């Protein structure tokens, strides 16, 4: 009977770290967590502004059938008071602008045009409300993300500098991916906010062009001899 040498058992099991999204997002310490929460709040604010403005502009863009034709008929028939009352029943920017013009019929056409332009500036400011905040959020979110990454990298290398002996690659990697999470989240919030802003600006410009067309048609009606 031969004497068998026992085969040594080699432990090939390596320690695996379970992926945790929560740990990645909120594992950057006190400062990193504050920055991450700020980015998420900016994202919520940007989404709220986009939805609120989108539906507001959509309501303002709703067309009233035969609105301008009815106004022209009232003006040609001399029913200015009826035309003003008709404009008051319609909740739209062009109706309020034309109402201002109707209230000044009898004055020089330049006075009527100026009154309508002043009302138009008020209407445009209503349409563009909070768009500057949305634009700021689209730029601030990535900047906050970069700030969080820089702060996280500084803290990670500071911890490494205090380690005596060989530095574990795991320690270095964990500090880096935790720090870069803020940049990823910042871009995740900033890029959609940038598109949200441009969508709203495009819709406002399209609506302003439509309003200006109606206003010009109304002024042409006043300039047309009866």
Number of C-alpha atoms within 10 A of each C-alpha: 3 4 5 6 6 6 6 6 6 6 6 6 6 6 6 6 6 6 8 9 10 8 10 17 20 19 19 29 12 10 11 24 16 13 23 24 14 17 27 16 15 23 23 13 15 27 17 13 19 21 13 12 21 18 11 13 18 12 12 17 19 11 11 11 8 9 15 18 12 13 24 18 13 17 20 15 10 12 13 18 14 13 20 20 11 16 21 13 10 14 13 18 21 28 23 20 25 27 23 22 25 22 15 17 14 10 10 9 15 9 14 20 19 13 19 23 17 12 20 22 12 14 19 15 12 14 23 16 13 16 20 11 15 26 18 17 24 26 18 19 29 22 18 20 28 22 19 26 25 18 17 25 20 15 17 20 15 11 13 16 10 9 11 7 6 7 12 10 9 9 13 15 12 14 23 20 17 23 30 23 23 32 23 16 20 29 21 18 26 27 15 15 26 17 14 21 22 15 13 20 15 11 16 21 14 12 21 19 12 13 20 15 12 18 22 12 15 20 16 11 17 19 10 9 7 9
